[in-house]
Amino acid sequence: MVGRLRAIIATMIVALCALTITPAAAGGVLQCAPYARQVSGIQLFGNANTWWKQAEGHYDRGHEPRIGAVLAFSSSRAMPVGHVAMVSKVVGDREVLLTHANWSYRGGIERNVRAIDVSPNNDWSDVRVWYGPIGNLGLRSNPASGFIYPEQVKDFAQPVRIAMADTTSAAY
């Protein structure tokens, strides 16, 4: 019981620390680009709509979903600065789970939310994404440029480990 309580408290502390030390832009609200950079390891900066072009010559890019890749959404009337989201799971050729920030809720983080390719050419150029307020895929589709592949996929699925002092040892 005590061990489980410690684990819950430790997880809450780590989550709170992640929110406090995660860089945020524009008025202190967590934005998608800094969060995508943190979880994917892809070192691109600036607005999300610039990531696809910036990645050219630095990262491999393509139209096939892969775990750890960043899906780069293009600018649109609804998203003037685009959006970026990391692929946390590939469900199929036309369905993935995304982990991203600032989509359904201002500054909020969403993990493993559904996204489907609705493009006529099956190239992920038009995507519908889970939208929390309606509890389903969003009503509109969103233009996307494709996937940016990290040099090395980060192991973001590792459980949180908390270091604790060994009080049974005399070596302090």
N, C-alpha and C positions, 0 to 999 in steps of 0.2 A: 504494500500500500504506500509506504513512504517512498520507495523507489519510483513508483508510478507518478506520485505527486511531484517529486523532484524533476522527472522527465517533462511533465506538463509545464511546470514553472520555467524550466530551462528553455523549452521550446518557445514559450511566450516571451521570454527575455530576448532570445535570438531574433524572433520576429520583430519585436519592438526596436531592437538595435538596427536591424536591416532597414526599417523605415526611417530611422533617424540619420543614418550615415549614407543612405542612398542619395546621390546627387539629384537635385531637383532644379528645374528651370522655371521660368515664368511664374513668379508669385508663390514660390514654394510648393507647387503641385508637382508630384512625380510625373514625368513625361515618358513617353514610350521609348524614345531614342536612348537616353541614359540607362534605362532599365534593360533594353535589348542588348546594349553593349555589355552590361554587367553579367547577364545570364548566358550570353553566347560567346563572349570573349572576342567578338569582332570589334576591332578598334577603328570605328568610323565615328565622325562627329558632325554636328550640325543637324538641321532639320531632316526628318525621316525621308522626305521626298528627294533628298540629295544622295542618299546612301547607295542607290543602284549605280549611279554614275561614278561616285567616289570609289566603289569597289573594283571598278574596271582596272585591271593590271595589278591589283593587290590581293584580291580574293577570287576564287572561282565563282562563277555565277551560272545559273541554269534554271530550268523549268521543272525539275524533278524534286519533290519534297524529300528531305532527309532530316533525321533527328539532329538538332543543334543548329540547323540552317535558319537564317533570318528571312522571313517573307517580307519583301519591300513593297509596300502599297504606294501607288502613284498619287499625285495631287488630284483632287477633284473638288467640286463645289462644296461637298460635305466635309472634305478633309483637305484644306488648302495646303497644309504642310506635310501631307502624306501620313503614313503610319508604318511602324516596323514591329514585328512580332516573331518570337522564336518558336520553331517547331519542336514540341516536346514529345510527339508521337506521330508516326505515320500509320494511319488506319487503313488506307488503301490509296490507289492511284489518284483518287479525286477527293480524299478526305484526310484531314490531319487534325491534331489537337495542338492548339497554340497556347503559349504562355506570354502574356504581354501586360502592359500598363496603360492606363488612361484611355480605355475603350468604352466600357459600359458605364463606368462611374469615374468621375473626375479624380484623377490621381490614384485610382484603385488598381490593384494587381489582380489579374485573373490567371489561374493556372489550368492547363488542360481543357481549354474550351474548344468546341467544335468549329471547324471551318471547312467549307466545301468549295471545290472548283466548279464554277458554273459557266466557264468559258466555252464557246462553241468548238474550239480547237483542242480542248483538253490540255491547255498550256499554263494554267493558273494565272491568266491575265485578267480574270474577272472572278471575284471571290465573295462568298457570303460567310459572315462570321457570327458566332453566338453573341447575342445581345441580352445582357442580364435583365434589364427592366421588363422585357416581354417574355423572358424565359424560353427563348427559342432563337433560331437563326434570325439575323436581322432581315428586315423587309426589303432592303436595297442591297444590290451587289456593289463591290468596291473594286476599282481598277488596281491591278498590281503589275509590277515589272518582272518579278520572279524571285528566286531564292539566292541568297548570298551564303556561300558555304564557308564555315570557319576552317582555319588551318588544322585545328584539333578540336574535337567535340569535348566540351566540358562535361564532367560527370555531375550534373545538377540533381540527380536522383538519389545521391548519397544521403543517408540519415544524418541528422545533426548530432554531433558528438560534443559533449561538454567535458572539459578537463576538470578533474577534481583532485584536491590534495589528498595524498595518501597519509592519513593520520596514524597508521599503524607502524610507520617507518620512523626510525630515530634520526634519519639523515635530513634535517631541516636546514 
